[in-house]
Each structure stands twice: as C-alpha cells, then as structure tokens.
Amino acid sequence: MFWLYSKPIFVVLLIIKQRTMKLSGIASHFLYITALLVCFLPFVTPVMALSLGLVFSVLNIHQTFYTKYTSLTLQVAIVLMGFGMNLTQVIETSKTGFSLTAGSVILTLTVGLLLGRLFKVDGKITMLIAAGTAICGGSAIAAVSPVIQAKNNQISFALMVVFVLNAFALFTFPVIGHWFNMSQHAFGLWSAIAIHDTSSVVGAAATYGNEALEIATTVKLTRALWIIPVSLVLMVVSKKGAAGKVKIPWFIGLFVLAILVSHYLPMFEMVYSAANLVGHKGMVVALFLIGSSISMSEVKKAGVSSFILGITLWISISVVSFVVIQYC
C-alpha cells in the first residue's frame, strides 16, 4: 500500500529533477555564450579570461559543446596573429639581437628540461613552462600544446605560472632597471629576453622609455618567431601512435604563410589588422575555454614543484640575461 501511495511522489520528484537538469543545461549554455562575448570586449585581458574560466571550473559549470573546440581555437588564433607580424622589421632588428635571443631560447629550454627532471615535474608541463619562458609566454604555450598533445589542465597550469610571473615582471623590471642605471638600449634587450608575454614586455619597456620600447618590441618579435623551429622540432621528437606517425601541425605552416602574405600583399593592410585583432581575441577566448574545462583536482596533481620549476627557470634566465647585457 505504501508503494502505491509513494510511487506518484517518486514520479513527481523524478520529473522535477529532469526539469532542473534541463534548466541547468540551458543556464550553463547562456553563461558560456555570455562569457564568450565578454572575451571580445577590448578591456578583457588573457589573464582575466583565464581567471573567468577558472571561476566556471570552480563552480562546476562545464559545457563540452564549447570546450571541445579549444585546440582548434588556439590554432586559428595563432595563424591570425601571424598577419600582425612585420617580416621586414623582424629581419632588420634580428641582426643585432639574434645571437642573444638564440642563446637565451636554447639555454632556457635546456635548463627548463633539466629542472623538470630534477623537480620530477610532469614532462608536458615542463615543456610548456620551458617554452613559455623561453619564447613568448602564452603564445608559445598555445602553439606548442597541440604539438605535444597536452591536456587542458597541463596547459592551464603552465599558463597560470607564466601569467603570474608576467604580472610580477611588469612592475619590478622598470624598478630594477632604474636601480642599476640600465641604459634604454640595455633595458629594451633585457625586457625582451626575460619577460614572457609581448604585452608585458611592451608595458615594462614603455614605462622605462621610448627607445627601450622600440628595441624591446622589435627584439621580442624576433624571439616570438622561435615558435616555429621549436614546434617543428617537438613535432619530430613527439611521435604519437603505435605506428610511430607524427601528427603534422599544419597551423604552423599557415602561421608562416600569414606572415608572408601580409608582407608581399600589403594592399590588404586593413584586412590584416582586423585578422590580427581577431587572432588576439581568439587567444583570449581559448584561454577562457581552457580555464573552464579543467578540474581543480587535476591541477592539484601538478604539485608545488611545478610552481618552483617556473619560478626558478624565470629567475635564472632573468639573472643570466641581465648580467650578459649589463656587464658583458
């Protein structure tokens, strides 16, 4: 008798649960669409987008309908940003800063991999942090991650380490430069070599002076081009699959093509500027998707050692490059 009277109650509870789940799905779609639109606002930075994604993750708001396109979004953003690179300017300015840039990239990658083994950090996280520190922060991590098939939590963790250090460098580098009476030229070189992301390099150099800004920007462009050879090397050494096949990162070739097209067909400058802007905003969107798709429990698995790796590597390259530029 009890089952006969209670059965309708269970049915009603089941219907309510199903309706709640349906409403929750609709609500999460709405929140994702809203967040994606917010990412296109001019004042929204990569750090803000990643932070917003992490808030979604903490609140357990997930939608695989959007996050499954994370890798594609990263690759498209990289290609579009290629339209904003000035090939002539990069070639001209690389003549003076090429050896310093090459040495710093190779040294940082080597030391990063050694420290990763020493601190027993996950191999892919180590490579992402090393690439981000050696080349150009979030852009390098975005370019390398699909090549080594890094997971979202690994990408997110590397990005968090890089962005925190970027923010710290933005405020501390000008103070250190003035303290040691660095010239505009020396500070421009140092900031371009030792600071991860282009935005932070430009911000720190602009604070120091116009000459430092000009030098830092051009040398930073040269440093950013190391995304190509590093990604190609990783493509060869990171063979996937039982048959040993290498997944070719076609977006790197398209990235190079975008640079060449913008250089040899300058009549479409407005189109290139628009594509570059969309690329930067696409990167912001990708960072939001990465942040929202990770699990906090998975991030914890990375451990404190990964933070120590990122900090130690960044301090090492900052000190070495400072001594070489200032006193050698």
N, C-alpha and C positions, 0 to 999 in steps of 0.2 A: 504493500500500500504506500509505503514511504517513497518507493521508487516512482510510482505513478504520479505522486504529487510533486516530487522534486525534479522529475525529468523536464517539465517545461521551464523550470528555473535554470537548469543547466543549458538548455537550448538558448534561452534569452542571454545568459552570460557569454555563450559562445558567439552569438551574433554581435554583441557589444564589443567583444574582443576583436572580431574580424573587422568591424567598422572602425575601431580605434587604430588598428594596424593600417587600414586603408587611408585614414586621415593622416596618420603619421607619415606614410609614404608620400602623400601629396604635400604635406608640410615640408618634408625634407627636400623634395624637388623644388619647392618655392624658395627655400632658404639657399639652395645651391645656385639657382638662377640669379637670385638677388646678389649673392656673393660674387658670382662671375661678372655681373655688371659692375659691381663696385670696383673690381680689379682694373677696370678700364678707366677709372677716374684718374686724372693727372697727378693727384697728390698721393696716390697709393703706391708705396714702395714695395720691392720684393720682400723685405723684412716684414712689413705689415701683412702682406698676402700670406706668407708662410705662417705667421702668428695666427691669422684668422683661420687658416686651415687646421692648425693645431687645436684651436678652440672647438672647431667642429669635431675633431677626433676625441677630445676630452669629453664632450657632450654626447659622444656616441652617435653623431649624425653622419651616416655613410650612405653614399649612392654610387654603386658600381657603374651605373649608366653613364656617369661623368668621369669617374676616376680611371676607367679602362682606356681612356684616350690620353692619359698623362704622357706616355712616351712619345706619342705622335705630336702632341702639343709642344713638347720640348724640342723635337727635331725641326718642326716647322718654324719655331721661334728662332732657332739658331740660323737657319737658312735666310730668313727675312732680315735678321740683323746684319748679315753679310752685305746687304745693299747699302749699309751706312758706313762701310769702311772705305777709306780713300787709299787706293793702291799706290798712287804716286807718292803721297805723303809718307806712307809706311816705308816704302823702299828708300826714300831720301834720308829719313831720320834714323833708319835702322843701321846706316853706315857707321854711326858713332856709338850706338848703344847695342849693336848686335852681339858683340863678344860678351859684354856684361850680362845681357839678357839670356843668351845661350848658356853661359856658365851658371847663372842663378837657377835657370829652369832644370838643367841636368843635375846640379848639386841638390836642389830641393827635392826632386823626385827620388834621388838615390838615398838621401838622408831620411826622407819620409818612409820609404820602404824598409830601411834598416830599423828605424824606430818602431815601426809597426810590428816587426818581428820581436824586437826587444820587449815591447809592452804587451805582446800577444793580442794584438787587436785584429779583428776580422779583416781578411785580405782586401775585400772590396771597399770597406770603409776606409782602410788605409790608403788605397789607391785614389779614392775620391778626395780625401783630405789633402793628399800629396799633390794631386793635380790642381785642386782649387787654390792651394797655397803657391804652387809653382807658376801657374799661368794667369788665370783671371777669375778666381773665385767661383761664383755661381754659374757663370757661363761655361767654364771648363768642366765643372761637375755635371752640368746639363749635357754637355757634348760627350763626355766620357761614359756616363752612366748607361746609356743604351748599348754601347760597345761592349762593356763588361757584364751587361745584363744585371745591373744592380737592382735590388729591391727598393721599394718606396721608403721603407724605414731606414735603409742604409743611406739613401740619397738625402733624406730629411735630416738625419743626424749630421752628416757631413756639412750640409748647408747651415745648420744651426751653429756649428763650431765656427765656420767661416764668417757668417754674418755677425756673430758676437765680436770676433776679433776685428772685423771691419769697422764696426761702430767704435771700438776702443781706439783703433789707429787713427780714425778721423779726427779725434780730439787730442790725442797725445803726440802725434808726429810733428805738427807745427810747433808745439811747445819744446820738444826735444831739439828740433832744428834750430830754433832761436837760442836755446840754451848753449848749443855747441857752435853757434855762429856759422851755420852752414850757408854757403852761397845759394843763390837762386838755382843755378845750374845743378849743383850737388843735391839739393833737396828735391828738385824735379826728378832726377835719376833715382834717388833713394825711394821716394814715394811710389814711383812707377814699378820698381823692382820688388819692394817689400810689402806693399798693400795689395790685398786680394782683388777686390772688385773695382771696375773702372769708375763707378760713381764715387766711391770713397777716395780713390786716387785723385780725381778731379776736385773733390771737395777739399781735401787736405792741401793740395797744391794751390788752389785758388785762394785759400786762406793765407798762404805764405807769400804769394806774389804772382804777377802776370808772367814773368819769364819762367818761373817754376811751373806754372800751369801749362804753358806751351810745350815745354820739354817733357813734362810728365805725361801729357796727353799723347804725344807722338810716340814716345818710347813704350807707353802702355799698349798702343795699337800693335807695335811690333811684338810685344810679349804675348798679346792675345792670339796672334797667328800661330803660336806654338800648339794651339788646339789641334791643328791639322796633323802635323807629324806625330804627335803623341797619341792621338786617336788611331792613326793608321798603324803605329807600332803595336798598340794594345789589341787592335783588330787581329793582327797576325799571331800574337802570343796567347790570346784568349780564345782558343779554339773550343767550340761548343759542339755537343752531339757525339753520338757513338761513332759516326763515320769520320769524325775529325773535320767536319766542314766549318768554314769561317763565315759568319754572318756579316756580309758587307754593309757597312754603314753608309748607304747611298746619300744620306743627308749631308755628309762631309763634302762629297763631290758637288752637290748643289750649292753648298756654302761657298766653295771656291768659285763656282760659276756665277753666283750672285755678285761677288766682288769684281770679277772680270767684266760682267755685263754692265754694271754701274760705271765702270771705268771707261770702257770702249764705246758705250752708247750714252753719253752724258745728256743728250737731249730730253731724256725722261727723268730728270732730276727730281721733279715733284713726285713722281710715282715712287722713286727710290726712297725718298724721305718718308712718304706715307708707309711704305713697306717696312722700313726700319722702325718706325714708331709702333706699327702693329706687332713687329717682332719683339720689341721690348715689353709691350703689354702682354704678348703671348707668354713671355717668360714669367711675368707676374702671375698670370692665370695658372701656368704649370706649377708654380710654387704653391699656390693655394691648393691645387688638386693633390699635390704630393703630401702636404701637411694634413689634409683631411682624410687621406686614405691610410694613414699609418695607425699602428696600435701602440699605445703608451707602454704596454708591457714589452713589446718588441724593442722599443727604443731603450728601455732599461737594460736589455740584454747586452747592449753595446758596452756598457760599463764606463766607469770613470777613466779607465785607461785611454779610451778614445779621445776624451777631452784633453788629457795630459799630452797625448800624441800631437793633437792640433796646436796646442799652446807652445809646446817645446819646439816643434818644427817652425812655427811662425817666428818665435823669438830668435831661433838660430839663424834663419835667413835674414832677419832684420838686423841683427848684430853684425854678421859677416859682411853683408852688403854695405852697411854703414861704415865699417872700418875700411873696406876697399875703396869706397867712393871718397871718403873724407880724408884718408891719410895715405893712400897709395897713388 
